[in-house]
C-alpha cells in the first residue's frame, strides 16, 4: 500500500523552512492577484475626476472578482495542506471558478457603478441627503454580500440564484462572520484613505487570506449541507 506523502516532507519541519514557505505563498498569491485582477486598475489614476468615468472604473474592476476567488481557492489549500506550489493552486482556482464568479460579479459591479454615479451627481441633481445615506448603506450591504459570495464561489459550484440566496441567508444567520467581513471592509477603506488604492491592490493577496479565514464557518457549513 502506498502511503500518502506528508506535506512537511516538501515544506520542511523547521521554523525557518515553514516561514520561508509562508513568505513564498504570500508573495506569489499577492503578485498573481495584482497581475490578473489589479493591473487594469492601474489606469484609474489617469482618468479625469468626472462622474462619467465611474463606468470605466467598473469595467476595469471586472477582472478582480475571478482573481480574488482564485486567491481564496489557493489559500484554502494552504490552510488544509501546505506545499510549495501556490501558483498551481491559484491557476487551478482561476480556471475552475472564473466563469461562475463572473456571472454574478458583473451585475454586482454594475450595481456599485450605478450607486457611485448617483452619489457623485447627488448635489447637482438636488437629491436629498437621506437618499445619499440610503445609497451608502446599499453599497456597503452589497459589498458584504459580494465578499461572502466570493468565499462560497471559491469553494462550491452553485447556480447563481442559489448562491445569491445562500449568501443572503448566511449574512443574517452568521452575524459574527458578517461583522468580521465588515471589519475587513473598514480596514480596506482606511488603507485607501491613508495610503493609496494601489497599496490595497498589492495587499489583496493577504486580504484574500483574511477573508478565507473569516468566512470559514460559512464555507464549512455550506459544504456540509450541499456536498454531504
N, C-alpha and C positions, 0 to 999 in steps of 0.2 A: 504494500500500500504506500502511495506517495504522500508524504507529509506536506502540509501547507506551510509555505515559507513564512518565516517571521519577518514582519516589516522592519524590525530592528536590525536584521542582517544587512539590509541595504542602507538604512539611515545611520545605524550605529547606536550603541547603548550609552555612550559617554555624553556628558552635558555639552561639550564643545561641538560634537557632531550633530547632536539634536538641535542645538542653537543654530548651527550653520544651515540645517535643513529648513528651519523656520524662516530664516533670512532669505533662502532661495525661493521658498514659496511666496513670501510677501513681495519680493521684488518681481518675480515672474508674473504673478497674477496682477499686480499693480500696473506693470508695463503693458500687459495684454489688454487690460480694460481700457487703459489710456489710448492704445492704438486702435482697437476695434470700436470703442464707444465714445471716447473723449476727443479724438483727433479732429472730427468735424467741428467741434465746439471751439476750436482754436480760431475760427473765423469770426466768432461773436464780437470780440473787442474791435474789430474793424468795421462793424456795422454802425450806422448813424443812430443816434438816440431818438428813434422815431417809433411810434407805437405800431406802425405798419410792419416793422421788422420782426415783430413777435412771431409772425408766421414763418419767417426764415429760421429763427431760432428753434421753433418747434420742429421744422424739417431736419435741422442739424442734430436735434436730440433723439431722433428716431433710432439710430444705431445703439444708443446707450442701454436700452432695455435688454436686448439679447446679450450684450456684453456683461451686464450685471448678473443676469440669470446664469450665464456660463461660469462666472466667478463663484457664485453661490454653489453651483454644482461641484466645482473643484474643491471649494473649502469644505463641503460636506464629506467629500472623500478624505480630505486631510484630517478631519476630526475623527473619522471612523478608522482609518488605517493609513498611516503616513508612508509615503515613498518619496522618491526623488524625481517625480515626473509631473510637476504641476501643469506644465504646458499641455501635456497629453490629455489630462483630465479637463482642462479648460476648453480645448478644441472639441472634445467629445461632447461636453455640455452645450457648447455653442451649436454644434451640428444637430444635436437631438432636440434642443428646445427653441431655437431661433424662430421658426415658423409659428409655433404655438404662442410664444410670447408676443410676437408682432400682431397677432390677431386682436389682442386687447390693448397692447401698448400704443398702437396708432390712435385708437379712439381716446385713450387717456391723455396722450399728448395734445390731441386736438381740443379736448375739454380745457386743459391747462392754458392753451393758447387763447381760447375764447375768453377765459377768465382774466388772463393777463391783459388782453386787448381792451376789455371792458374797464378794468381798473385804470389803465393808462389814459383812457378817454373819459373818465368819470367826471372830472371837473368841467371839461369842455362841453359835455353833454348835459350838465346840470343834474347828474344823478345824485339822489340823497345819500348822506353818509351811511345810513343804516344799510342801504343796498350794498355799499362798498364793504362793510363789515361782513355781510352775509356772503359775499363773493370770496373774501379771505377765508372764512370758515369752510366754505365749499372746497376751496383749493387745498386746504390742509387735510380735510376729510378724504379727498380723492388721492392725495399723496400717501396718506396712511394706507388706504386701500391698495394702492399700487405696490407699496413695499411688501405687504403681506402676500399679494398676488404673485410677485416675483419669487418670493420664497417657496410658495406652493408650486409654481410653474417650473422651478428649477429641479424639482424632485418628482413631481407627478404629472402625467399626461392626462389632462382633463379637457372636456369640452368647454368652450369659452363661457357659455351660460352657467355651467356647473361651477366653474372656477369663480365666476362673479358672485354666485350665491354663497359658496363656501367661504370666500374671503370676507364677505359682509357678515356672515354668521360668526366667524372667529373674531372679528373686530369687536363684536359685542360680547361674545362668550368668554373671551380671554382678555380681560381688561389690563392685566399686568403686561401682557405682550404688547397690547396697543399702547400702553404708557411707555414701554421701553422703546418702541418704534418712534413715538412722538419725541422722546428724549434725543434719539439719534437725529431726527429732523432738525430739532433746535440746535444741536451741535453743528450740523451742516450749515445752517444759517449763520451761526457765529463764525465758522471758518471763512465763509464768503465775505462777511462784513469786515472782519479784522485782518484778513489776508487778501485772497483773490479767488475767483471761481476756478482758476486753473490749479490752485492748491487742492481744492476739493476733488477735482478730476484725478490728480495724482494720488490722492488718498482713497480713491474709490475702491481699490482692491481691499484695503483694510476695512472700509465701510461695509463691503460685501460680507466680510468675515463677521463683523459685529451684527449685521442683520441676520446672518445664518445662525449664530448662537442665540440671539434674542428671540427669533421665531421658531426655534427648535421644538418647543412644546406643541405649537400649532402643526408643524410638519409631521411630528411624531404621531399626533392624534389622527390626522388625516390619513396618514399611511396605514395605521392600524385599522381604520374604518373601511378604506377603499381597496386595500391590497391583501387583506386577510383571506 
